[in-house]
Amino acid sequence: MFSPWVAGIYGGLGTVAGVGLAWGGCAYAALSPGSQIFGRTLTAPRRPGELALTFDDGPNPAWTPRLLELLAEHDVRATFFLVGRFAEAEPELVRRIVAAGHLIGNHSWSHPNLALTAGRRVEEELRRTSAALEQIAGAPVKYFRPPYGARRPHVLRTAMRLGMVPVTWNAMTTDWKDPSADAIAGRLKGMIDGLERQGWAANIVLHDGSHRGLGANRGPSVHAARQMISRYKQTHRFVTVDAWG
């Protein structure tokens, strides 16, 4: 039998462990792209052979046009999750994305961590972005990707109340900071092939912009996209996320 002093130590450790487990569980629910704990998000269905190329943090006048040329060259449609303040600054580029047959989605106005953002600002970030995109594109915005994948129940409820489906992913690397297109493409190919063996489609994230500002160098990401298309075009079907729900 433990003495009261020893029991107190173990009780304290148990409390700390409990807090740690609770924090870990909240972090998983808020940040894991596959988590459905805080609410439903669209990731990818059990449809092996289907790939959704999605691009975050644009539009970017330095690289989005070159990406659009690549996609047109291969007749591939993609999904672009756009930052509202950049869309407002580059309306012609947004219209060019839409005119090419690509799907656009809401990626917030200024790219904050919405899991840690006050409720009123969450509403403003999403509503302002949708209003800007709808005014530019002339069509409702139906899909939303939270920056960093970070969400909590209020974020998901707000998106759905505004008529949007929250979208996460199941294949992503650190392409925004990796200088090697070969490395980016190689890691994504490993993920895609693994998902296919398990019977899943792949919802792939690459970045054509940077939330820090316009004009970021996204050459490695665009060149990695070229490799992905070349690798899978003959054997897989490229879709936009609206094909999944």
C-alpha positions in Angstrom: 0.0 0.0 0.0 1.4 3.4 -1.0 2.0 6.1 1.7 -0.2 9.2 1.3 2.9 11.1 0.0 3.6 8.5 -2.7 -0.1 8.2 -3.6 -0.1 12.0 -4.0 2.8 11.8 -6.5 1.1 9.1 -8.5 -2.2 11.0 -8.4 -0.5 14.1 -9.7 1.2 12.1 -12.5 -2.2 10.6 -13.4 -3.7 14.1 -13.6 -0.9 15.3 -15.8 -1.2 12.2 -18.0 -4.9 12.7 -18.2 -4.5 16.3 -19.3 -1.9 15.2 -21.8 -4.2 12.6 -23.3 -7.0 15.1 -23.4 -4.8 17.7 -25.2 -3.5 15.1 -27.6 -7.1 14.0 -28.4 -8.2 17.6 -29.0 -5.1 18.2 -31.2 -5.9 15.1 -33.2 -9.6 16.1 -33.6 -8.6 19.6 -34.7 -5.7 18.9 -37.0 -5.7 15.4 -38.3 -7.1 15.5 -41.9 -8.9 12.2 -41.4 -10.5 13.0 -38.1 -14.3 13.2 -38.0 -14.5 13.8 -34.2 -15.4 17.5 -34.5 -17.7 16.9 -37.5 -17.8 15.5 -40.9 -15.3 16.6 -43.5 -14.9 15.3 -47.1 -11.6 13.5 -47.5 -11.8 10.8 -50.2 -14.1 7.9 -50.9 -13.4 4.2 -51.4 -12.9 4.7 -55.2 -9.3 3.6 -56.0 -8.2 4.9 -59.3 -9.5 8.4 -58.7 -7.2 11.3 -57.9 -8.2 14.9 -56.9 -5.4 17.4 -57.5 -6.1 20.3 -55.1 -4.0 23.5 -54.8 -4.0 25.8 -51.8 -3.1 29.4 -50.9 -3.5 31.0 -54.4 -4.2 32.7 -56.6 -0.5 33.5 -57.2 0.3 35.6 -60.3 3.8 34.1 -60.4 2.9 30.4 -60.7 -0.9 29.9 -61.0 -0.8 30.9 -64.7 1.9 28.3 -65.4 0.0 25.7 -63.5 -3.1 26.5 -65.5 -1.1 26.0 -68.7 0.1 22.6 -67.4 -3.4 21.4 -66.6 -4.8 22.6 -69.9 -2.0 20.8 -71.7 -3.1 17.5 -70.2 -6.8 18.3 -70.0 -6.9 17.8 -66.3 -9.3 19.6 -64.0 -8.3 20.5 -60.4 -9.7 22.2 -57.3 -8.2 25.5 -56.1 -8.8 26.6 -52.5 -8.3 30.3 -52.7 -7.3 32.9 -50.0 -9.9 35.6 -50.1 -7.5 38.6 -49.9 -5.4 37.2 -52.8 -8.5 36.5 -54.9 -9.6 40.1 -54.4 -6.2 41.3 -55.5 -6.2 39.0 -58.6 -9.8 38.8 -59.8 -8.8 38.2 -63.5 -6.7 35.2 -62.4 -9.6 33.8 -60.5 -11.9 34.2 -63.5 -9.2 32.4 -65.6 -9.2 29.5 -63.2 -13.0 29.2 -63.4 -13.1 29.7 -67.2 -10.7 26.8 -67.6 -13.2 24.5 -65.9 -11.6 24.2 -62.5 -13.4 24.2 -59.2 -12.7 27.0 -56.7 -13.2 26.8 -52.9 -12.9 29.0 -49.8 -9.6 28.9 -48.0 -10.5 31.8 -45.6 -9.7 35.5 -46.0 -6.3 35.7 -44.3 -5.3 32.1 -43.6 -5.5 32.0 -39.7 -5.6 28.9 -37.6 -9.4 28.7 -37.3 -9.2 26.2 -34.4 -7.8 29.1 -32.3 -9.8 32.0 -33.8 -12.7 33.7 -32.1 -16.1 32.7 -33.4 -17.0 36.1 -34.8 -13.8 36.3 -36.8 -14.3 32.7 -38.1 -17.6 33.9 -39.5 -16.1 37.0 -41.1 -13.2 35.0 -42.6 -15.4 32.5 -44.3 -18.3 34.9 -45.2 -16.0 37.6 -46.7 -14.1 35.1 -48.8 -17.2 33.4 -50.2 -18.7 36.8 -51.0 -15.6 37.9 -52.9 -15.3 34.7 -54.8 -18.9 34.6 -55.7 -18.8 38.2 -56.9 -15.7 37.5 -59.0 -16.8 34.1 -60.4 -20.5 34.6 -60.5 -21.4 31.3 -58.9 -21.9 30.0 -55.3 -18.8 28.6 -53.5 -19.7 25.2 -52.2 -16.4 23.9 -50.7 -14.2 25.0 -47.9 -10.7 23.9 -46.8 -9.6 25.2 -43.3 -6.1 26.6 -43.3 -3.7 24.0 -41.9 -6.7 21.7 -41.7 -7.4 23.3 -38.3 -11.0 23.2 -37.2 -13.3 22.9 -34.3 -17.0 22.2 -34.2 -17.9 25.9 -34.6 -15.7 26.2 -37.7 -17.4 23.3 -39.4 -20.9 24.4 -38.4 -20.2 27.9 -39.7 -19.0 26.5 -43.0 -22.0 24.3 -43.4 -24.4 27.1 -42.4 -22.8 29.2 -45.2 -23.6 26.3 -47.6 -20.1 24.8 -47.9 -18.8 21.3 -47.5 -15.5 21.2 -45.4 -12.7 19.4 -47.3 -9.5 17.9 -45.9 -7.1 15.5 -47.7 -5.2 12.2 -47.4 -2.0 12.9 -49.4 0.2 15.9 -48.6 3.9 16.7 -48.2 5.7 19.8 -47.2 5.8 21.0 -50.8 5.7 24.7 -49.7 9.2 24.5 -48.4 10.8 21.6 -50.3 13.0 22.7 -53.2 13.0 19.4 -54.9 10.1 18.5 -57.2 11.4 15.0 -57.4 11.2 14.6 -53.7 7.7 16.0 -53.5 6.4 13.8 -56.3 8.1 10.7 -54.9 6.5 11.1 -51.5 3.1 11.7 -53.0 3.4 8.7 -55.3 4.2 6.5 -52.2 1.1 7.9 -50.5 -1.2 7.5 -53.5 0.0 3.9 -54.2 -0.5 3.0 -50.5 -4.0 4.5 -50.5 -4.9 2.6 -53.6 -3.7 -0.7 -52.1 -6.1 0.0 -49.2 -9.0 0.8 -51.6 -9.1 4.6 -51.3 -9.1 7.5 -53.8 -6.4 10.2 -53.2 -7.2 13.8 -52.3 -3.8 15.4 -53.0 -2.7 18.8 -51.7 -0.1 21.0 -53.4 0.4 24.7 -53.1 0.4 27.2 -56.0 0.7 30.1 -53.6 1.8 31.1 -50.1 -0.4 32.5 -47.3 2.4 35.0 -46.5 2.0 37.0 -49.7 1.6 37.0 -53.5 4.5 36.0 -55.8 5.9 33.0 -53.9 8.1 30.6 -55.8 6.0 27.5 -56.3 8.1 26.0 -59.1 8.8 22.8 -57.2 5.1 22.2 -56.5 4.1 22.9 -60.1 6.8 20.6 -61.5 5.8 17.9 -59.0 2.2 18.3 -60.3 3.6 17.7 -63.8 5.2 14.5 -62.6 2.0 13.3 -60.9 0.0 13.9 -64.1 2.5 12.1 -66.3 2.7 9.2 -63.9 -1.1 8.6 -63.4 -2.9 10.1 -66.4 -3.1 6.8 -68.4 -4.2 4.7 -65.5 -6.2 6.9 -63.2 -9.1 9.4 -63.4 -8.4 13.0 -62.3 -11.5 14.6 -60.6 -12.5 17.7 -58.8 -13.7 17.3 -55.2 -17.4 17.9 -56.2 -17.3 14.4 -57.8 -17.1 13.0 -54.2 -19.9 14.9 -52.5 
